[in-house]
Amino acid sequence: MSPAINLTRRTLLVAGGAGSALALAACAPDATNPASGSPDAGTATPTEVATLTDIPVGGAQAVMLNGSQIIVSQPTEGTVVAFSAICTHKGCPVQPQQEGLACPCHGSLFDTATGAVLTGPATEPLPPVKVTLNGDKVMAG
Ligand code: FES
């Protein structure tokens, strides 16, 4: 083989190697892109989960966020707060009731406005979930 041919083959191999590296880079997760993370990483773009008018003032509504149930409450007109709907006792989903957020498994009751334990056996409050209002849209995440 002539040196020119070897040079051409080497050039092709180098170019192929660089192409492979670029292809790998294109497939690698992008740490700066929150959309590439897990759906409940907490850095995702806020998602509309409810409409303010659907949540009773002084009450709450159970909604889904990225496949997980959360509770959105409207303690006073025009303000919203949210909590994980997973009971801190043994993990059953709580439901909004007249008297608070009730767990059907062992009877824990949580405050609708704060997520605090009102009645055990749970001892820890429901973890808060960040929510904001965009007009009458409740945005979470
Ligand atoms: S899981 Fe909710 S009270 Fe036990």
Backbone and ligand atoms as CSV (ligand in chain L), in Angstrom:
chain,resi,resn,atom,element,x,y,z
A,1,MET,N,N,0.838,-1.190,0.000
A,1,MET,CA,C,0.000,0.000,0.000
A,1,MET,C,C,0.870,1.236,0.000
A,2,SER,N,N,0.427,2.238,-0.609
A,2,SER,CA,C,1.202,3.472,-0.658
A,2,SER,C,C,0.900,4.297,0.595
A,3,PRO,N,N,1.828,5.149,0.970
A,3,PRO,CA,C,1.586,6.000,2.148
A,3,PRO,C,C,0.336,6.852,1.993
A,4,ALA,N,N,0.029,7.247,0.768
A,4,ALA,CA,C,-1.162,8.080,0.572
A,4,ALA,C,C,-2.428,7.325,0.956
A,5,ILE,N,N,-2.436,6.021,0.613
A,5,ILE,CA,C,-3.618,5.219,0.952
A,5,ILE,C,C,-3.716,5.052,2.467
A,6,ASN,N,N,-2.530,4.772,3.106
A,6,ASN,CA,C,-2.553,4.637,4.564
A,6,ASN,C,C,-3.030,5.912,5.237
A,7,LEU,N,N,-2.575,7.028,4.728
A,7,LEU,CA,C,-2.992,8.303,5.294
A,7,LEU,C,C,-4.508,8.482,5.150
A,8,THR,N,N,-5.004,8.068,3.991
A,8,THR,CA,C,-6.440,8.185,3.766
A,8,THR,C,C,-7.211,7.292,4.745
A,9,ARG,N,N,-6.694,6.030,4.919
A,9,ARG,CA,C,-7.383,5.134,5.849
A,9,ARG,C,C,-7.337,5.692,7.277
A,10,ARG,N,N,-6.157,6.211,7.668
A,10,ARG,CA,C,-6.050,6.759,9.015
A,10,ARG,C,C,-7.005,7.951,9.178
A,11,THR,N,N,-7.043,8.777,8.152
A,11,THR,CA,C,-7.923,9.934,8.208
A,11,THR,C,C,-9.375,9.493,8.375
A,12,LEU,N,N,-9.750,8.448,7.634
A,12,LEU,CA,C,-11.116,7.934,7.739
A,12,LEU,C,C,-11.377,7.371,9.135
A,13,LEU,N,N,-10.357,6.627,9.678
A,13,LEU,CA,C,-10.548,6.058,11.014
A,13,LEU,C,C,-10.709,7.160,12.057
A,14,VAL,N,N,-9.874,8.191,11.941
A,14,VAL,CA,C,-9.958,9.297,12.889
A,14,VAL,C,C,-11.309,9.985,12.758
A,15,ALA,N,N,-11.703,10.206,11.512
A,15,ALA,CA,C,-12.993,10.862,11.308
A,15,ALA,C,C,-14.114,9.996,11.852
A,16,GLY,N,N,-13.993,8.666,11.635
A,16,GLY,CA,C,-15.027,7.768,12.167
A,16,GLY,C,C,-15.049,7.792,13.680
A,17,GLY,N,N,-13.854,7.827,14.281
A,17,GLY,CA,C,-13.794,7.879,15.744
A,17,GLY,C,C,-14.421,9.149,16.275
A,18,ALA,N,N,-14.126,10.258,15.611
A,18,ALA,CA,C,-14.714,11.520,16.060
A,18,ALA,C,C,-16.222,11.494,15.892
A,19,GLY,N,N,-16.676,10.881,14.822
A,19,GLY,CA,C,-18.126,10.785,14.617
A,19,GLY,C,C,-18.782,9.958,15.705
A,20,SER,N,N,-18.100,8.881,16.108
A,20,SER,CA,C,-18.660,8.051,17.178
A,20,SER,C,C,-18.733,8.839,18.474
A,21,ALA,N,N,-17.680,9.611,18.747
A,21,ALA,CA,C,-17.678,10.406,19.966
A,21,ALA,C,C,-18.812,11.422,19.941
A,22,LEU,N,N,-19.034,12.027,18.784
A,22,LEU,CA,C,-20.128,12.990,18.678
A,22,LEU,C,C,-21.467,12.295,18.879
A,23,ALA,N,N,-21.587,11.097,18.305
A,23,ALA,CA,C,-22.836,10.362,18.456
A,23,ALA,C,C,-23.072,10.029,19.924
A,24,LEU,N,N,-22.016,9.626,20.638
A,24,LEU,CA,C,-22.161,9.326,22.059
A,24,LEU,C,C,-22.538,10.569,22.841
A,25,ALA,N,N,-21.903,11.691,22.505
A,25,ALA,CA,C,-22.206,12.927,23.205
A,25,ALA,C,C,-23.661,13.316,22.989
A,26,ALA,N,N,-24.156,13.074,21.780
A,26,ALA,CA,C,-25.537,13.437,21.492
A,26,ALA,C,C,-26.512,12.580,22.282
A,27,CYS,N,N,-26.096,11.362,22.654
A,27,CYS,CA,C,-26.979,10.465,23.388
A,27,CYS,C,C,-26.838,10.631,24.899
A,28,ALA,N,N,-25.788,11.281,25.365
A,28,ALA,CA,C,-25.556,11.409,26.793
A,28,ALA,C,C,-26.602,12.326,27.412
A,29,PRO,N,N,-26.997,12.042,28.664
A,29,PRO,CA,C,-27.944,12.921,29.335
A,29,PRO,C,C,-27.359,14.322,29.473
A,30,ASP,N,N,-28.177,15.313,29.305
A,30,ASP,CA,C,-27.750,16.698,29.418
A,30,ASP,C,C,-28.116,17.209,30.806
A,31,ALA,N,N,-27.124,17.370,31.640
A,31,ALA,CA,C,-27.377,17.787,33.019
A,31,ALA,C,C,-27.956,19.192,33.102
A,32,THR,N,N,-27.786,19.992,32.060
A,32,THR,CA,C,-28.316,21.357,32.095
A,32,THR,C,C,-29.750,21.427,31.617
A,33,ASN,N,N,-30.287,20.314,31.110
A,33,ASN,CA,C,-31.653,20.296,30.610
A,33,ASN,C,C,-32.552,19.604,31.621
A,34,PRO,N,N,-33.358,20.356,32.374
A,34,PRO,CA,C,-34.190,19.736,33.391
A,34,PRO,C,C,-35.167,18.726,32.819
A,35,ALA,N,N,-35.535,18.854,31.566
A,35,ALA,CA,C,-36.495,17.930,30.980
A,35,ALA,C,C,-35.917,16.530,30.856
A,36,SER,N,N,-34.591,16.398,30.904
A,36,SER,CA,C,-33.991,15.077,30.765
A,36,SER,C,C,-33.899,14.349,32.094
A,37,GLY,N,N,-34.240,15.002,33.196
A,37,GLY,CA,C,-34.189,14.357,34.497
A,37,GLY,C,C,-35.422,13.531,34.763
A,38,SER,N,N,-35.523,12.972,35.953
A,38,SER,CA,C,-36.704,12.195,36.296
A,38,SER,C,C,-37.889,13.139,36.419
A,39,PRO,N,N,-39.106,12.628,36.211
A,39,PRO,CA,C,-40.269,13.505,36.186
A,39,PRO,C,C,-40.537,14.194,37.511
A,40,ASP,N,N,-40.089,13.631,38.611
A,40,ASP,CA,C,-40.361,14.264,39.897
A,40,ASP,C,C,-39.086,14.787,40.539
A,41,ALA,N,N,-38.157,15.244,39.700
A,41,ALA,CA,C,-36.887,15.739,40.219
A,41,ALA,C,C,-37.033,17.088,40.908
A,42,GLY,N,N,-38.171,17.749,40.741
A,42,GLY,CA,C,-38.376,19.033,41.396
A,42,GLY,C,C,-37.825,20.198,40.619
A,43,THR,N,N,-37.185,19.944,39.494
A,43,THR,CA,C,-36.632,21.020,38.694
A,43,THR,C,C,-37.368,21.154,37.365
A,44,ALA,N,N,-38.415,20.379,37.189
A,44,ALA,CA,C,-39.132,20.400,35.921
A,44,ALA,C,C,-39.930,21.696,35.782
A,45,THR,N,N,-40.289,21.992,34.578
A,45,THR,CA,C,-41.138,23.139,34.306
A,45,THR,C,C,-42.470,22.939,35.015
A,46,PRO,N,N,-42.999,23.994,35.672
A,46,PRO,CA,C,-44.281,23.837,36.368
A,46,PRO,C,C,-45.372,23.328,35.430
A,47,THR,N,N,-46.216,22.464,35.976
A,47,THR,CA,C,-47.291,21.826,35.231
A,47,THR,C,C,-48.623,22.275,35.798
A,48,GLU,N,N,-49.583,22.563,34.924
A,48,GLU,CA,C,-50.914,22.901,35.408
A,48,GLU,C,C,-51.556,21.649,35.985
A,49,VAL,N,N,-51.974,21.726,37.238
A,49,VAL,CA,C,-52.562,20.559,37.893
A,49,VAL,C,C,-54.028,20.772,38.273
A,50,ALA,N,N,-54.485,22.016,38.299
A,50,ALA,CA,C,-55.868,22.275,38.697
A,50,ALA,C,C,-56.243,23.699,38.293
A,51,THR,N,N,-57.519,23.959,38.369
A,51,THR,CA,C,-58.034,25.310,38.180
A,51,THR,C,C,-58.526,25.801,39.531
A,52,LEU,N,N,-58.174,27.032,39.866
A,52,LEU,CA,C,-58.483,27.566,41.196
A,52,LEU,C,C,-59.961,27.419,41.533
A,53,THR,N,N,-60.828,27.657,40.557
A,53,THR,CA,C,-62.267,27.607,40.833
A,53,THR,C,C,-62.766,26.196,41.145
A,54,ASP,N,N,-61.970,25.181,40.842
A,54,ASP,CA,C,-62.371,23.797,41.143
A,54,ASP,C,C,-62.037,23.401,42.580
A,55,ILE,N,N,-61.256,24.241,43.281
A,55,ILE,CA,C,-60.834,23.911,44.645
A,55,ILE,C,C,-61.681,24.731,45.617
A,56,PRO,N,N,-62.414,24.082,46.489
A,56,PRO,CA,C,-63.249,24.848,47.421
A,56,PRO,C,C,-62.401,25.687,48.371
A,57,VAL,N,N,-62.852,26.916,48.645
A,57,VAL,CA,C,-62.159,27.758,49.621
A,57,VAL,C,C,-62.286,27.081,50.985
A,58,GLY,N,N,-61.154,26.873,51.633
A,58,GLY,CA,C,-61.132,26.149,52.906
A,58,GLY,C,C,-61.081,24.638,52.710
A,59,GLY,N,N,-61.027,24.216,51.470
A,59,GLY,CA,C,-61.007,22.777,51.179
A,59,GLY,C,C,-59.835,22.420,50.294
A,60,ALA,N,N,-59.916,21.247,49.689
A,60,ALA,CA,C,-58.795,20.731,48.901
A,60,ALA,C,C,-59.296,19.794,47.821
A,61,GLN,N,N,-58.396,19.514,46.902
A,61,GLN,CA,C,-58.696,18.594,45.810
A,61,GLN,C,C,-57.469,17.709,45.583
A,62,ALA,N,N,-57.691,16.432,45.351
A,62,ALA,CA,C,-56.607,15.507,45.004
A,62,ALA,C,C,-56.393,15.556,43.498
A,63,VAL,N,N,-55.138,15.748,43.079
A,63,VAL,CA,C,-54.801,15.814,41.653
A,63,VAL,C,C,-53.522,15.018,41.417
A,64,MET,N,N,-53.211,14.795,40.160
A,64,MET,CA,C,-51.999,14.061,39.808
A,64,MET,C,C,-50.903,15.026,39.358
A,65,LEU,N,N,-49.671,14.753,39.770
A,65,LEU,CA,C,-48.500,15.496,39.318
A,65,LEU,C,C,-47.425,14.474,38.965
A,66,ASN,N,N,-47.080,14.377,37.696
A,66,ASN,CA,C,-46.034,13.450,37.244
A,66,ASN,C,C,-46.264,12.034,37.759
A,67,GLY,N,N,-47.504,11.596,37.732
A,67,GLY,CA,C,-47.812,10.235,38.127
A,67,GLY,C,C,-47.998,10.026,39.620
A,68,SER,N,N,-47.867,11.088,40.409
A,68,SER,CA,C,-48.059,10.975,41.854
A,68,SER,C,C,-49.244,11.829,42.280
A,69,GLN,N,N,-50.003,11.326,43.258
A,69,GLN,CA,C,-51.141,12.094,43.738
A,69,GLN,C,C,-50.668,13.155,44.728
A,70,ILE,N,N,-51.169,14.363,44.545
A,70,ILE,CA,C,-50.907,15.446,45.491
A,70,ILE,C,C,-52.250,16.057,45.888
A,71,ILE,N,N,-52.204,16.826,46.960
A,71,ILE,CA,C,-53.394,17.520,47.447
A,71,ILE,C,C,-53.160,19.018,47.266
A,72,VAL,N,N,-54.080,19.678,46.563
A,72,VAL,CA,C,-54.012,21.128,46.405
A,72,VAL,C,C,-55.126,21.732,47.255
A,73,SER,N,N,-54.757,22.633,48.157
A,73,SER,CA,C,-55.715,23.266,49.064
A,73,SER,C,C,-55.805,24.754,48.774
A,74,GLN,N,N,-56.958,25.325,49.074
A,74,GLN,CA,C,-57.155,26.772,48.974
A,74,GLN,C,C,-57.608,27.251,50.365
A,75,PRO,N,N,-56.617,27.512,51.269
A,75,PRO,CA,C,-56.962,27.878,52.651
A,75,PRO,C,C,-57.794,29.148,52.736
A,76,THR,N,N,-57.430,30.153,51.944
A,76,THR,CA,C,-58.219,31.383,51.856
A,76,THR,C,C,-58.392,31.683,50.375
A,77,GLU,N,N,-59.405,32.439,50.057
A,77,GLU,CA,C,-59.709,32.691,48.653
A,77,GLU,C,C,-58.498,33.286,47.932
A,78,GLY,N,N,-58.079,32.629,46.863
A,78,GLY,CA,C,-56.989,33.118,46.033
A,78,GLY,C,C,-55.606,32.674,46.459
A,79,THR,N,N,-55.499,31.850,47.514
A,79,THR,CA,C,-54.189,31.325,47.914
A,79,THR,C,C,-54.225,29.801,47.791
A,80,VAL,N,N,-53.121,29.229,47.346
A,80,VAL,CA,C,-53.054,27.773,47.206
A,80,VAL,C,C,-51.793,27.233,47.876
A,81,VAL,N,N,-51.921,26.055,48.435
A,81,VAL,CA,C,-50.808,25.298,48.982
A,81,VAL,C,C,-51.019,23.861,48.542
A,82,ALA,N,N,-49.960,23.070,48.564
A,82,ALA,CA,C,-50.106,21.673,48.147
A,82,ALA,C,C,-49.187,20.783,48.973
A,83,PHE,N,N,-49.583,19.520,49.031
A,83,PHE,CA,C,-48.841,18.521,49.800
A,83,PHE,C,C,-48.840,17.213,49.038
A,84,SER,N,N,-47.867,16.382,49.357
A,84,SER,CA,C,-47.930,15.006,48.886
A,84,SER,C,C,-49.180,14.376,49.482
A,85,ALA,N,N,-49.857,13.536,48.710
A,85,ALA,CA,C,-51.043,12.855,49.226
A,85,ALA,C,C,-50.687,11.548,49.908
A,86,ILE,N,N,-49.398,11.257,50.022
A,86,ILE,CA,C,-48.972,9.980,50.604
A,86,ILE,C,C,-48.836,10.128,52.117
A,87,CYS,N,N,-49.648,9.388,52.819
A,87,CYS,CA,C,-49.656,9.441,54.280
A,87,CYS,C,C,-48.267,9.100,54.820
A,88,THR,N,N,-47.822,9.884,55.799
A,88,THR,CA,C,-46.489,9.686,56.361
A,88,THR,C,C,-46.442,8.517,57.352
A,89,HIS,N,N,-47.569,7.881,57.601
A,89,HIS,CA,C,-47.561,6.718,58.490
A,89,HIS,C,C,-47.090,5.481,57.738
A,90,LYS,N,N,-47.886,5.016,56.789
A,90,LYS,CA,C,-47.509,3.799,56.049
A,90,LYS,C,C,-47.712,3.945,54.552
A,91,GLY,N,N,-47.994,5.165,54.078
A,91,GLY,CA,C,-47.990,5.391,52.640
A,91,GLY,C,C,-49.298,5.264,51.898
A,92,CYS,N,N,-50.419,5.209,52.579
A,92,CYS,CA,C,-51.707,5.197,51.874
A,92,CYS,C,C,-52.023,6.606,51.367
A,93,PRO,N,N,-52.783,6.735,50.291
A,93,PRO,CA,C,-53.147,8.071,49.805
A,93,PRO,C,C,-54.259,8.679,50.667
A,94,VAL,N,N,-54.040,9.911,51.113
A,94,VAL,CA,C,-55.055,10.620,51.897
A,94,VAL,C,C,-56.066,11.244,50.954
A,95,GLN,N,N,-57.233,11.531,51.464
A,95,GLN,CA,C,-58.304,12.125,50.667
A,95,GLN,C,C,-58.874,13.331,51.398
A,96,PRO,N,N,-59.190,14.401,50.629
A,96,PRO,CA,C,-59.837,15.555,51.261
A,96,PRO,C,C,-61.208,15.165,51.815
A,97,GLN,N,N,-61.437,15.504,53.057
A,97,GLN,CA,C,-62.728,15.297,53.718
A,97,GLN,C,C,-63.117,16.608,54.386
A,98,GLN,N,N,-64.330,16.657,54.879
A,98,GLN,CA,C,-64.815,17.871,55.547
A,98,GLN,C,C,-63.893,18.275,56.696
A,99,GLU,N,N,-63.418,17.283,57.481
A,99,GLU,CA,C,-62.655,17.581,58.687
A,99,GLU,C,C,-61.149,17.706,58.443
A,100,GLY,N,N,-60.675,17.383,57.247
A,100,GLY,CA,C,-59.248,17.473,56.943
A,100,GLY,C,C,-58.872,16.467,55.876
A,101,LEU,N,N,-57.578,16.203,55.780
A,101,LEU,CA,C,-57.082,15.219,54.808
A,101,LEU,C,C,-56.991,13.885,55.535
A,102,ALA,N,N,-57.887,12.990,55.179
A,102,ALA,CA,C,-58.056,11.757,55.949
A,102,ALA,C,C,-57.380,10.588,55.265
A,103,CYS,N,N,-56.694,9.789,56.081
A,103,CYS,CA,C,-56.094,8.559,55.578
A,103,CYS,C,C,-57.030,7.403,55.896
A,104,PRO,N,N,-57.447,6.663,54.869
A,104,PRO,CA,C,-58.408,5.581,55.097
A,104,PRO,C,C,-57.798,4.339,55.739
A,105,CYS,N,N,-56.471,4.249,55.774
A,105,CYS,CA,C,-55.856,2.997,56.246
A,105,CYS,C,C,-55.888,2.847,57.761
A,106,HIS,N,N,-55.438,3.861,58.495
A,106,HIS,CA,C,-55.363,3.735,59.954
A,106,HIS,C,C,-55.926,4.967,60.653
A,107,GLY,N,N,-56.555,5.861,59.884
A,107,GLY,CA,C,-57.297,6.953,60.500
A,107,GLY,C,C,-56.549,8.230,60.782
A,108,SER,N,N,-55.326,8.401,60.259
A,108,SER,CA,C,-54.651,9.682,60.478
A,108,SER,C,C,-55.432,10.794,59.789
A,109,LEU,N,N,-55.334,11.979,60.369
A,109,LEU,CA,C,-56.003,13.147,59.808
A,109,LEU,C,C,-54.993,14.293,59.766
A,110,PHE,N,N,-54.926,14.973,58.635
A,110,PHE,CA,C,-53.966,16.062,58.438
A,110,PHE,C,C,-54.713,17.355,58.174
A,111,ASP,N,N,-54.115,18.470,58.595
A,111,ASP,CA,C,-54.700,19.793,58.390
A,111,ASP,C,C,-54.713,20.126,56.895
A,112,THR,N,N,-55.847,20.547,56.391
A,112,THR,CA,C,-55.992,20.852,54.963
A,112,THR,C,C,-55.132,22.035,54.538
A,113,ALA,N,N,-54.906,22.988,55.431
A,113,ALA,CA,C,-54.169,24.197,55.078
A,113,ALA,C,C,-52.669,24.076,55.274
A,114,THR,N,N,-52.238,23.169,56.196
A,114,THR,CA,C,-50.807,23.118,56.511
A,114,THR,C,C,-50.185,21.736,56.312
A,115,GLY,N,N,-50.993,20.706,56.232
A,115,GLY,CA,C,-50.479,19.343,56.131
A,115,GLY,C,C,-50.052,18.763,57.473
A,116,ALA,N,N,-50.234,19.530,58.551
A,116,ALA,CA,C,-49.831,19.065,59.883
A,116,ALA,C,C,-50.726,17.919,60.342
A,117,VAL,N,N,-50.170,17.062,61.193
A,117,VAL,CA,C,-50.938,15.945,61.748
A,117,VAL,C,C,-51.948,16.484,62.759
A,118,LEU,N,N,-53.222,16.121,62.574
A,118,LEU,CA,C,-54.260,16.461,63.545
A,118,LEU,C,C,-54.561,15.253,64.432
A,119,THR,N,N,-54.523,14.069,63.802
A,119,THR,CA,C,-54.790,12.826,64.513
A,119,THR,C,C,-53.846,11.754,63.983
A,120,GLY,N,N,-53.202,10.990,64.888
A,120,GLY,CA,C,-52.299,9.920,64.487
A,120,GLY,C,C,-53.055,8.695,64.031
A,121,PRO,N,N,-52.323,7.651,63.743
A,121,PRO,CA,C,-50.958,7.340,64.191
A,121,PRO,C,C,-49.820,8.068,63.463
A,122,ALA,N,N,-50.056,8.733,62.341
A,122,ALA,CA,C,-48.965,9.468,61.690
A,122,ALA,C,C,-48.403,10.505,62.663
A,123,THR,N,N,-47.086,10.726,62.582
A,123,THR,CA,C,-46.456,11.723,63.448
A,123,THR,C,C,-45.802,12.838,62.649
A,124,GLU,N,N,-45.612,12.621,61.357
A,124,GLU,CA,C,-44.950,13.619,60.516
A,124,GLU,C,C,-45.973,14.270,59.593
A,125,PRO,N,N,-45.820,15.584,59.332
A,125,PRO,CA,C,-46.752,16.263,58.421
A,125,PRO,C,C,-46.592,15.772,56.987
A,126,LEU,N,N,-47.580,16.038,56.155
A,126,LEU,CA,C,-47.473,15.726,54.733
A,126,LEU,C,C,-46.424,16.642,54.121
A,127,PRO,N,N,-45.501,16.107,53.323
A,127,PRO,CA,C,-44.468,16.949,52.703
A,127,PRO,C,C,-45.097,17.981,51.761
A,128,PRO,N,N,-44.639,19.234,51.847
A,128,PRO,CA,C,-45.197,20.262,50.957
A,128,PRO,C,C,-44.760,20.064,49.510
A,129,VAL,N,N,-45.579,20.518,48.592
A,129,VAL,CA,C,-45.281,20.543,47.164
A,129,VAL,C,C,-45.440,21.998,46.724
A,130,LYS,N,N,-44.469,22.505,45.987
A,130,LYS,CA,C,-44.506,23.903,45.563
A,130,LYS,C,C,-45.588,24.107,44.498
A,131,VAL,N,N,-46.466,25.050,44.746
A,131,VAL,CA,C,-47.475,25.420,43.756
A,131,VAL,C,C,-47.538,26.935,43.653
A,132,THR,N,N,-47.873,27.399,42.468
A,132,THR,CA,C,-48.045,28.832,42.227
A,132,THR,C,C,-49.306,29.007,41.396
A,133,LEU,N,N,-49.778,30.242,41.365
A,133,LEU,CA,C,-50.941,30.564,40.540
A,133,LEU,C,C,-50.485,31.322,39.313
A,134,ASN,N,N,-51.041,30.927,38.171
A,134,ASN,CA,C,-50.851,31.656,36.916
A,134,ASN,C,C,-52.248,31.977,36.429
A,135,GLY,N,N,-52.734,33.162,36.826
A,135,GLY,CA,C,-54.141,33.464,36.589
A,135,GLY,C,C,-54.964,32.566,37.491
A,136,ASP,N,N,-55.859,31.777,36.908
A,136,ASP,CA,C,-56.630,30.834,37.722
A,136,ASP,C,C,-56.099,29.410,37.597
A,137,LYS,N,N,-54.931,29.278,36.988
A,137,LYS,CA,C,-54.322,27.950,36.828
A,137,LYS,C,C,-53.379,27.691,38.001
A,138,VAL,N,N,-53.520,26.521,38.596
A,138,VAL,CA,C,-52.603,26.103,39.670
A,138,VAL,C,C,-51.467,25.327,39.023
A,139,MET,N,N,-50.250,25.852,39.193
A,139,MET,CA,C,-49.067,25.260,38.572
A,139,MET,C,C,-48.243,24.587,39.667
A,140,ALA,N,N,-47.805,23.374,39.427
A,140,ALA,CA,C,-47.006,22.644,40.405
A,140,ALA,C,C,-45.747,22.106,39.754
A,141,GLY,N,N,-44.735,21.879,40.582
A,141,GLY,CA,C,-43.499,21.280,40.091
A,141,GLY,C,C,-42.357,22.237,40.081
L,1,FES,S1,S,-51.060,4.767,56.329
L,1,FES,FE1,FE,-52.162,6.543,56.855
L,1,FES,S2,S,-52.694,6.257,58.912
L,1,FES,FE2,FE,-51.542,4.494,58.427
